[in-house]
Structures are given as C-alpha cells and as structure tokens.
Amino acid sequence: MRHFVEELEQLKTKLLEMGSLVESSIQRSILAVTQKDRSAAAEVFRNEVRINAIELEVDDFAVKLLALQQPMATDLRLIVAALKINTDLERMGDLAENIARRALALMDGPPIKPMIDIPHIAGLVQSMVRKALDAFVMRDADLARSVLASDDAVDSLRTACYHELVSFMEKDPHNIQEALALLTITRNLERIADHSTNIAEDVMFLVKGVDVRHHAEIRG
C-alpha cells in the first residue's frame, strides 16, 4: 500500500512538472506577441518537446497503475482525473506553440494599434491555469469553481476583441493579415481557458465524485 501511495505521488509530480512547463509556455508565447521577443518564442518550442514527452510518460504510468494496482474509490478517481488533465495540458502546450508561431509571423511588421485586450485576456487565462493546477494539488473544490466562473469573462473579452479587430480591418484593409493573426491568438487563448475549465471540472470529479460538465447548478 505504501508503495502505491508513493506511485500516486510520482504521478502527481509528473503532472505538475508538465503544468509548470505549460504555464511557462503560455507566458512566453504572450511575451513573444506583446514584446516581439524571439527568444521567448524559441523557449515555447523547446518546452513543447518536453511537454509531449511527459504526456507519454504520464499515460504509460497511469495505465500501469490501473492495470497492476486495480485502485478503487478516490485513488481510482485520481488516476482517471490525471489521464484527462494530462490530455488537457498537452493541448494547452500546443495552443501556446500556436501563439508563438503567430508571434513570429507578426515579428517583422509594424506595431498594430489595437493590441487590444490580449494582455488582459492572457492574464485572466494564466490565472485560470494556475488556479486549476492549485485546485488539483490541494483538492480544493471551491478554487476549482472559481476557475469555472472565470471562463465567461474570457469568452466576453474574446468576443469584444473579435468585434474590435473586424472594425479595424474594415477601416484599413492593409492590416488584415496582422489583425487575422491577432484574432487567431485570442481564439487560442480562449481555448486554453476552456482546457483550464476542463481541469477544474476534473478536480470537482476528484474531490466530490460527481461529473459537473453539464450541470450548472452543481458548477455554480
């Protein structure tokens, strides 16, 4: 039993290593956009290699635990949640890489007037990622709920950005390419927020043993 407990801690440690890399990638990808920082983009690409490797390690480790230990109750929920969180983190890393690639495409162009609310959206998204991971570590259902509540704010900001950038393109068609890149960046940030929400829902499942994905009365 003690060996199994240690293995569960190893699983959590691998996930948290992955989460730390994902957080770094998101932060660096936004720096690449707002500061035109090529080195920040390069770091995102380096992180992505390690994130992908950890995803495979976590999958393999978790499946072996399921097969060899036949866990029950909370331990089973932890491993199931870890598998789902693992997938969400890997996809968040992919999205950060997408943002970094868009940043490189914008790097040599003139500054775009409406950097709009991208830094604000990015700040909200980064907070959601951090809270979701903290909720997992601490098994804190209330903290997980706060992540779910933040998702609507990100969606609203992304919609406002969309309208502002469309208006910007209509006024000056020369900026269409750059504005489309910013639209893609805001969409990627929104998707990172969605994956953070998924992690928060998995934490609720881990802590409460209930699936809250389609139950607003439980989520709230």
C-alpha positions in Angstrom: 0.0 0.0 0.0 2.8 2.4 0.9 4.4 1.7 -2.5 1.1 2.5 -4.3 0.8 5.8 -2.4 4.4 6.7 -3.5 3.5 5.9 -7.1 0.4 8.2 -6.9 2.7 11.0 -5.7 5.0 10.3 -8.6 2.1 10.6 -11.0 1.1 13.9 -9.5 4.7 15.1 -9.6 4.9 14.4 -13.3 1.7 16.2 -14.0 2.9 19.2 -12.0 6.1 19.3 -14.0 4.1 19.3 -17.1 1.8 22.0 -15.7 4.8 24.2 -14.9 6.1 23.9 -18.4 2.7 24.7 -19.9 2.4 27.8 -17.7 5.8 28.9 -18.8 4.9 28.4 -22.4 1.8 30.4 -22.2 3.6 33.3 -20.5 6.5 33.2 -23.0 4.1 33.0 -26.0 2.4 36.2 -24.9 5.7 37.9 -24.4 6.6 36.9 -27.9 3.4 38.7 -29.1 3.5 41.8 -27.0 7.3 42.4 -26.8 8.2 40.8 -30.2 10.6 38.5 -28.2 12.1 35.8 -30.5 13.9 34.1 -27.6 10.6 33.8 -25.8 9.1 32.0 -28.8 12.1 29.8 -29.0 11.6 28.7 -25.4 8.0 27.8 -26.1 9.2 25.5 -28.9 11.7 23.9 -26.6 9.1 23.4 -23.9 6.8 21.7 -26.3 9.3 18.8 -26.9 9.4 18.1 -23.1 5.6 18.5 -22.7 5.0 15.9 -25.3 7.4 13.5 -23.7 5.8 13.9 -20.3 2.4 13.3 -21.8 3.5 9.9 -22.9 5.2 9.2 -19.6 2.0 10.1 -17.6 -0.2 8.0 -19.9 2.1 5.0 -19.6 2.4 5.3 -15.8 -1.3 5.8 -15.2 -2.3 2.9 -17.3 0.2 0.6 -15.5 -1.2 1.8 -12.2 -4.7 0.9 -13.3 -3.7 -2.5 -14.6 -1.4 -3.5 -11.7 -3.0 -1.9 -8.7 -6.7 -2.1 -9.5 -7.4 1.1 -7.5 -10.8 1.9 -6.1 -12.8 5.0 -4.9 -10.7 8.1 -4.5 -7.5 6.5 -5.8 -9.3 5.4 -9.0 -10.7 8.9 -9.5 -7.3 10.4 -9.1 -5.8 8.3 -11.8 -8.7 8.9 -14.1 -8.5 12.7 -13.5 -4.8 12.6 -14.1 -5.3 11.0 -17.5 -7.8 13.6 -18.5 -5.7 16.5 -17.1 -2.7 15.1 -18.9 -4.5 15.5 -22.3 -5.7 19.0 -21.5 -2.2 20.1 -20.5 -0.7 18.7 -23.7 -3.3 20.6 -25.8 -2.6 23.8 -23.9 1.0 23.4 -24.8 0.1 23.0 -28.4 -2.0 26.2 -28.2 0.9 28.1 -26.7 3.0 26.9 -29.5 0.4 28.2 -32.0 0.5 31.6 -30.3 4.3 31.7 -30.5 4.2 30.8 -34.2 1.7 33.7 -34.8 4.0 36.0 -32.9 6.9 35.1 -35.2 4.7 35.9 -38.2 4.0 39.4 -36.7 7.6 40.0 -35.6 8.8 41.9 -38.6 5.7 44.0 -39.2 4.9 47.4 -37.7 3.2 47.6 -34.3 -0.5 47.0 -34.6 -2.5 49.7 -32.9 -5.1 47.5 -31.2 -3.0 45.1 -29.2 -6.5 45.4 -27.7 -7.2 43.3 -24.7 -4.8 40.5 -25.5 -2.6 41.2 -22.4 -5.8 41.3 -20.3 -7.2 38.1 -21.7 -3.8 36.4 -21.3 -3.7 37.5 -17.6 -7.1 36.0 -17.0 -6.2 32.8 -18.8 -2.9 32.4 -16.9 -4.7 32.9 -13.6 -7.2 30.2 -14.6 -4.4 27.8 -15.4 -2.6 28.4 -12.1 -5.8 28.1 -10.1 -6.8 24.9 -11.8 -3.5 23.3 -11.1 -3.5 24.6 -7.5 -7.0 23.2 -7.1 -5.8 19.8 -8.3 -2.8 19.8 -5.8 -4.9 20.9 -2.9 -8.1 19.1 -3.9 -9.9 22.4 -3.5 -13.4 22.3 -5.0 -14.1 25.9 -4.2 -10.9 27.0 -6.0 -12.0 24.8 -9.0 -15.4 26.5 -9.0 -13.6 29.9 -9.3 -12.0 28.7 -12.5 -15.3 27.8 -13.9 -16.7 31.2 -13.1 -13.8 33.0 -14.9 -14.5 31.3 -18.2 -17.4 33.5 -19.0 -15.2 36.6 -18.6 -12.7 35.3 -21.1 -15.4 34.5 -23.6 -16.8 38.0 -23.3 -13.4 39.6 -23.8 -12.7 37.4 -26.8 -16.0 38.5 -28.4 -15.1 42.2 -27.7 -11.7 41.6 -29.3 -13.3 40.0 -32.3 -15.6 43.0 -33.0 -12.8 45.5 -32.5 -10.4 43.7 -34.9 -13.1 43.3 -37.5 -13.8 47.0 -37.3 -10.0 47.7 -37.5 -9.8 45.6 -40.7 -12.8 47.4 -42.3 -11.2 50.8 -41.6 -7.8 49.8 -43.0 -7.6 46.7 -45.3 -3.8 46.9 -45.2 -3.9 45.5 -41.7 -6.0 42.4 -42.5 -3.1 39.9 -42.2 -1.9 41.2 -38.9 -5.5 41.5 -37.5 -6.3 38.0 -38.5 -3.1 36.8 -36.6 -4.4 38.6 -33.5 -7.8 37.0 -33.9 -6.1 33.6 -34.0 -4.2 34.4 -30.9 -7.3 35.5 -29.0 -9.0 32.3 -30.1 -6.1 30.2 -28.9 -6.2 32.0 -25.5 -9.9 31.2 -25.3 -9.3 27.6 -26.0 -6.6 27.5 -23.3 -9.2 28.8 -20.9 -11.6 26.1 -22.0 -8.9 23.4 -21.2 -8.4 25.1 -17.8 -12.1 24.7 -17.2 -11.9 21.0 -18.1 -9.2 20.6 -15.5 -11.3 22.4 -12.9 -14.2 20.1 -13.7 -11.9 17.1 -13.3 -10.9 18.4 -9.9 -14.6 18.6 -8.9 -14.9 15.0 -10.0 -11.9 14.0 -8.0 -13.0 15.8 -4.8 -16.8 15.3 -5.0 -17.1 12.2 -7.1 -19.6 14.0 -9.4 -19.4 14.9 -13.1 -20.3 18.7 -13.3 -19.7 19.2 -17.0 -23.4 19.6 -17.9 -24.8 20.6 -14.5 -24.7 24.4 -14.0 -26.4 24.0 -10.6 -23.5 22.0 -9.3 -20.8 24.1 -11.0 -22.1 27.3 -9.5 
